Amino acid sequence: MEQFHALLTASYGRHYLAQRLVQDGHGNESPAGELIQVSTPAKQHIGAVGDRMLLEMTSLDQARIIHIEPRENLLYRSDAFKSKLIASNVDQILVVLATQPAFSPDLLGRAVVAAETNQIGLHILLNKSDLKDNLEHARKIIAPYARMGYPVTEVSAKFDAASIKALRPAIQGKISVFVGQSGMGKSSLLNAWVPNAAAITQEYSVRLDTGKHTTTACRYFELPEEWGRDAGGKLGALIDSPGFQEFGLAHMSVSELEHAFREFKDYMGKCRFHNCAHQTEPECAIRAAVDKNEIAPERLALFRQLRSDSKTADTQIQGISQAKERWSALAIKPSKR
């Protein structure tokens, strides 16, 4: 059967869609042609939108995965028991927040940690900036990230078209993934940048058989030709991920967490104890920096929570493994009669 290279452009549970990768007039590969249903070995959750893969046709509109090409990065969330792939091979995360409804500072902080760990760019979009009642409160929460150098842009997707148009240079030629809670306005931003997004979404929904659950699917949208390419001719794209309330990072080690907080860098190795948890240990350089307003207290609180999550997950996983070993031993142990 025919084998070819493709890009995974939509996922819903264990259901995947892909398109053939073809070289465009600028010498770059882009997805094109009909949507192809993709099957995985034993119906495993192994693919992420943005994956480049080798497929083999099994029927007129279906194919199976031969292998997934090495990823530049993989964005996912996890707890001790499962993980949820979000997207791969992305250039930046667009964290979409809003003045109303109130956004989760915890989710924002975790998205920043995920970006740092994967060496992915991050841009914070404060949507619905036309709603002034909560604007100052939202700015206050975001301020520590702006001070650390993360770009922050205030927009109004529905009532200020100029604010959306002004962001085009920030997404041209880049693969960007939306991250945010439901109700933040991700769909409004997508429709503003990709005018035919609704039609593409409908086609994805029909092929994935998502029914009314389109918001739980992850989908890939190329930017318009007239402005979406960068100077090198690469066409940018937006990956619309489902809205979620929690961003679990249980897969991260304590060392990875410390290096994911960029404001900790100047203080690493300066604590009295090399294994300092930045809790109540004497002569902790991180806590001293918080006292001097050099590190935001909310960021230290987030680090402590993530460290606790990581330790808890390790304990749970170890407990599960030990239980499995005990049950396996019981299963093979001859009965005494």
C-alpha positions as CSV (number, residue, x, y, z in Angstrom):
1,M,0.0,0.0,0.0
2,E,1.0,3.6,-0.6
3,Q,3.1,5.3,2.1
4,F,3.4,9.1,2.5
5,H,4.3,11.9,4.9
6,A,1.4,13.7,6.6
7,L,0.6,16.2,9.3
8,L,-1.8,15.3,12.1
9,T,-4.4,18.1,11.9
10,A,-7.2,17.1,14.3
11,S,-7.7,14.8,17.3
12,Y,-10.7,13.8,19.4
13,G,-10.1,11.1,21.9
14,R,-8.5,8.2,19.9
15,H,-9.8,9.6,16.6
16,Y,-7.2,11.4,14.4
17,L,-7.3,13.2,11.1
18,A,-4.3,14.0,8.9
19,Q,-3.5,15.7,5.6
20,R,-0.7,15.0,3.1
21,L,2.4,17.2,3.4
22,V,3.2,18.8,0.1
23,Q,5.8,21.3,-0.9
24,D,4.4,24.8,-1.5
25,G,5.7,27.5,-3.8
26,H,8.0,28.8,-1.1
27,G,9.8,25.5,-0.6
28,N,8.1,24.7,2.7
29,E,5.9,21.7,3.4
30,S,2.2,22.4,4.2
31,P,-0.8,20.1,4.8
32,A,-3.1,19.9,1.7
33,G,-5.8,17.8,0.2
34,E,-8.6,15.7,1.7
35,L,-8.8,14.8,5.4
36,I,-7.6,11.2,6.1
37,Q,-8.8,9.2,9.0
38,V,-5.9,7.8,10.9
39,S,-5.8,4.6,13.0
40,T,-3.3,3.8,15.7
41,P,-1.9,0.5,17.0
42,A,-4.3,-1.0,19.5
43,K,-6.2,2.3,19.6
44,Q,-3.5,4.0,21.6
45,H,-3.4,7.7,22.4
46,I,0.0,8.3,20.7
47,G,-0.6,11.3,18.4
48,A,-0.7,15.0,19.0
49,V,-1.9,17.7,16.6
50,G,1.2,19.0,14.9
51,D,2.9,15.6,14.6
52,R,4.6,14.8,11.3
53,M,4.2,11.2,10.5
54,L,4.6,8.4,7.9
55,L,1.3,6.9,7.0
56,E,0.2,4.0,4.9
57,M,-3.2,4.0,3.2
58,T,-5.6,1.2,4.2
59,S,-8.6,2.3,2.1
60,L,-9.7,5.3,0.0
61,D,-9.9,7.7,3.0
62,Q,-8.2,5.8,5.9
63,A,-4.5,5.2,6.8
64,R,-2.5,3.7,9.6
65,I,0.5,5.2,11.4
66,I,3.9,3.7,10.4
67,H,5.9,6.0,12.6
68,I,5.8,9.5,14.1
69,E,8.8,11.6,13.2
70,P,10.9,12.9,16.1
71,R,9.2,15.9,17.8
72,E,10.9,19.3,18.4
73,N,8.7,19.5,21.5
74,L,5.5,18.1,23.0
75,L,3.0,20.0,25.1
76,Y,0.9,17.9,27.4
77,R,-0.7,17.9,30.8
78,S,-0.6,15.0,33.3
79,D,-1.4,13.6,36.7
80,A,-0.1,10.4,38.4
81,F,-2.4,8.2,36.3
82,K,-2.8,9.6,32.8
83,S,-1.5,12.3,30.4
84,K,-3.3,14.3,27.8
85,L,-1.4,15.4,24.7
86,I,-2.1,18.9,23.5
87,A,0.1,19.7,20.6
88,S,3.6,19.1,19.2
89,N,6.2,21.0,17.1
90,V,4.9,24.4,18.2
91,D,6.7,27.7,18.2
92,Q,4.7,29.5,20.9
93,I,1.9,29.2,23.3
94,L,-0.8,31.9,23.2
95,V,-2.2,32.0,26.7
96,V,-5.7,33.5,26.3
97,L,-7.1,35.2,29.4
98,A,-10.0,37.5,29.8
99,T,-11.2,40.3,32.1
100,Q,-14.5,38.4,32.4
101,P,-15.1,35.7,33.4
102,A,-12.2,35.7,35.8
103,F,-9.3,33.6,34.7
104,S,-7.2,31.2,36.8
105,P,-3.8,32.6,37.8
106,D,-2.7,29.0,38.6
107,L,-3.4,27.9,35.0
108,L,-1.4,30.9,33.7
109,G,1.5,30.0,35.9
110,R,1.5,26.4,34.8
111,A,1.3,27.3,31.1
112,V,4.4,29.4,31.6
113,V,6.2,26.6,33.3
114,A,5.3,24.2,30.5
115,A,6.6,26.7,27.9
116,E,9.9,27.1,29.7
117,T,10.4,23.4,30.1
118,N,9.8,22.8,26.4
119,Q,11.7,25.9,25.3
120,I,8.5,27.2,23.6
121,G,7.8,30.9,23.2
122,L,4.8,32.3,25.2
123,H,2.6,35.3,24.6
124,I,-0.1,36.4,27.0
125,L,-3.3,37.7,25.4
126,L,-5.7,39.6,27.7
127,N,-9.0,39.5,25.8
128,K,-12.1,41.5,26.5
129,S,-10.1,44.5,27.5
130,D,-13.2,46.6,26.6
131,L,-14.7,45.4,29.9
132,K,-13.1,47.9,32.2
133,D,-14.6,46.7,35.6
134,N,-12.0,43.9,36.1
135,L,-9.3,45.2,33.8
136,E,-7.0,46.6,36.6
137,H,-7.3,43.4,38.7
138,A,-6.4,41.3,35.6
139,R,-3.4,43.5,34.9
140,K,-2.2,43.1,38.5
141,I,-2.2,39.3,38.2
142,I,-0.3,39.4,34.9
143,A,2.2,42.1,36.0
144,P,4.8,39.7,37.4
145,Y,5.0,37.9,34.0
146,A,5.4,41.1,32.1
147,R,8.3,42.1,34.5
148,M,10.0,38.8,33.6
149,G,9.8,39.6,29.9
150,Y,6.9,37.6,28.7
151,P,5.0,39.7,26.1
152,V,1.5,40.8,27.1
153,T,-1.0,42.2,24.7
154,E,-4.5,43.5,25.6
155,V,-7.1,42.8,22.9
156,S,-10.8,42.8,22.3
157,A,-11.6,40.2,19.7
158,K,-15.2,41.3,19.2
159,F,-15.0,45.1,19.6
160,D,-11.5,46.2,18.5
161,A,-10.5,44.7,15.2
162,A,-7.3,46.9,15.1
163,S,-6.0,45.2,18.3
164,I,-6.3,41.8,16.6
165,K,-4.7,43.0,13.3
166,A,-1.8,44.5,15.2
167,L,-0.9,41.0,16.5
168,R,-0.4,39.5,13.1
169,P,3.4,40.0,13.1
170,A,3.5,38.0,16.3
171,I,2.0,34.9,14.7
172,Q,3.2,35.1,11.1
173,G,5.1,32.1,10.1
174,K,4.8,30.5,13.6
175,I,2.9,27.4,14.8
176,S,0.9,28.8,17.8
177,V,-1.3,26.9,20.1
178,F,-4.1,28.4,22.1
179,V,-4.2,27.6,25.8
180,G,-6.9,28.8,28.2
181,Q,-10.0,28.1,30.0
182,S,-13.4,28.0,28.4
183,G,-15.0,31.4,28.0
184,M,-11.8,33.3,27.5
185,G,-12.6,34.1,23.8
186,K,-10.3,31.7,22.0
187,S,-13.0,31.0,19.3
188,S,-13.4,34.7,18.7
189,L,-9.7,35.2,18.2
190,L,-9.5,32.2,15.9
191,N,-12.4,33.5,13.8
192,A,-10.8,36.9,13.6
193,W,-7.5,35.5,12.3
194,V,-8.9,32.6,10.2
195,P,-12.1,33.8,8.5
196,N,-13.1,30.3,7.3
197,A,-12.4,28.6,10.6
198,A,-16.1,27.8,11.2
199,A,-16.3,25.9,7.9
200,I,-13.1,24.0,8.6
201,T,-14.3,23.2,12.1
202,Q,-17.5,21.8,10.7
203,E,-15.5,19.6,8.3
204,Y,-13.4,18.3,11.1
205,S,-16.5,17.6,13.2
206,V,-18.1,15.6,10.5
207,R,-15.0,13.5,9.9
208,L,-14.2,13.0,13.6
209,D,-17.9,12.4,14.4
210,T,-17.6,14.7,17.4
211,G,-21.3,15.7,17.2
212,K,-21.8,18.5,19.7
213,H,-18.5,18.0,21.4
214,T,-16.4,20.1,19.0
215,T,-14.9,22.0,21.9
216,T,-13.1,18.9,23.1
217,A,-11.3,18.4,19.8
218,C,-7.9,19.8,19.0
219,R,-7.6,21.3,15.5
220,Y,-5.0,22.9,13.2
221,F,-5.8,26.0,11.1
222,E,-3.4,27.6,8.6
223,L,-3.3,31.4,8.6
224,P,-4.5,33.2,5.5
225,E,-2.1,33.4,2.6
226,E,-2.3,37.2,2.3
227,W,-0.6,37.9,5.6
228,G,0.3,34.6,7.4
229,R,3.8,34.0,6.0
230,D,7.0,35.2,7.5
231,A,10.0,36.6,5.7
232,G,11.2,33.1,4.9
233,G,7.9,32.1,3.3
234,K,6.7,29.8,6.1
235,L,3.0,29.9,6.6
236,G,1.9,30.1,10.2
237,A,-0.9,28.2,11.8
238,L,-3.1,28.2,14.9
239,I,-3.8,25.0,17.0
240,D,-7.1,25.4,18.8
241,S,-6.9,23.3,22.0
242,P,-9.9,22.5,24.2
243,G,-10.6,24.8,27.1
244,F,-9.5,23.2,30.4
245,Q,-9.5,24.2,34.0
246,E,-6.4,22.4,35.2
247,F,-2.9,22.1,33.7
248,G,-1.3,19.1,35.5
249,L,2.5,18.9,35.4
250,A,3.0,15.8,37.5
251,H,5.5,14.4,34.9
252,M,8.0,17.1,35.8
253,S,10.9,16.4,38.2
254,V,11.8,18.8,41.0
255,S,15.0,19.8,39.0
256,E,13.0,20.5,35.9
257,L,10.6,22.6,37.9
258,E,13.4,24.8,39.4
259,H,14.8,25.4,35.9
260,A,11.4,26.3,34.5
261,F,11.1,29.4,36.8
262,R,13.3,31.8,35.0
263,E,13.4,34.3,37.9
264,F,15.0,31.6,40.1
265,K,18.0,31.4,37.8
266,D,20.2,34.0,39.6
267,Y,19.6,32.4,42.9
268,M,20.1,28.7,42.0
269,G,22.9,27.2,44.1
270,K,22.9,30.0,46.6
271,C,20.7,28.4,49.3
272,R,22.5,27.0,52.3
273,F,21.4,23.5,51.5
274,H,21.8,22.0,48.0
275,N,18.5,20.2,48.2
276,C,16.6,23.2,49.6
277,A,12.8,23.0,49.0
278,H,12.4,26.7,49.6
279,Q,10.0,26.1,52.5
280,T,11.3,26.8,56.0
281,E,15.0,26.0,55.5
282,P,17.4,28.6,56.9
283,E,19.3,30.8,54.5
284,C,17.1,30.1,51.6
285,A,18.1,32.4,48.7
286,I,14.8,32.1,46.9
287,R,12.8,33.1,50.0
288,A,15.2,36.0,50.6
289,A,14.5,37.2,47.1
290,V,10.8,37.0,47.7
291,D,11.3,39.2,50.8
292,K,13.1,41.7,48.7
293,N,10.3,41.7,46.1
294,E,12.7,40.3,43.5
295,I,10.5,37.2,43.1
296,A,6.7,37.4,43.3
297,P,5.3,35.4,46.3
298,E,2.7,33.9,44.0
299,R,5.4,32.3,41.9
300,L,7.1,30.7,44.9
301,A,3.7,29.4,46.0
302,L,3.2,27.9,42.6
303,F,6.6,26.2,42.7
304,R,5.8,24.7,46.1
305,Q,2.5,23.4,44.8
306,L,4.0,21.9,41.7
307,R,6.8,20.3,43.8
308,S,4.2,18.8,46.0
309,D,2.2,17.5,43.0
310,S,5.4,15.9,41.6
311,K,6.2,14.2,44.9
312,T,2.6,13.0,45.3
313,A,2.5,11.6,41.8
314,D,5.8,9.7,42.4
315,T,4.4,8.2,45.6
316,Q,1.2,7.2,43.9
317,I,3.0,5.6,40.9
318,Q,5.3,3.7,43.3
319,G,2.3,2.5,45.3
320,I,0.6,1.3,42.1
321,S,3.8,-0.5,41.0
322,Q,4.2,-2.3,44.3
323,A,0.5,-3.3,44.3
324,K,0.9,-4.8,40.8
325,E,4.0,-6.7,41.9
326,R,2.1,-8.1,44.9
327,W,-0.9,-9.2,42.8
328,S,1.5,-10.7,40.2
329,A,3.2,-12.7,43.0
330,L,-0.2,-13.9,44.3
331,A,-1.3,-14.9,40.8
332,I,1.7,-17.2,40.3
333,K,2.2,-18.4,43.8
334,P,1.2,-22.1,44.2
335,S,-1.6,-22.6,46.7
336,K,-0.8,-24.4,49.9
337,R,-3.1,-27.4,50.5
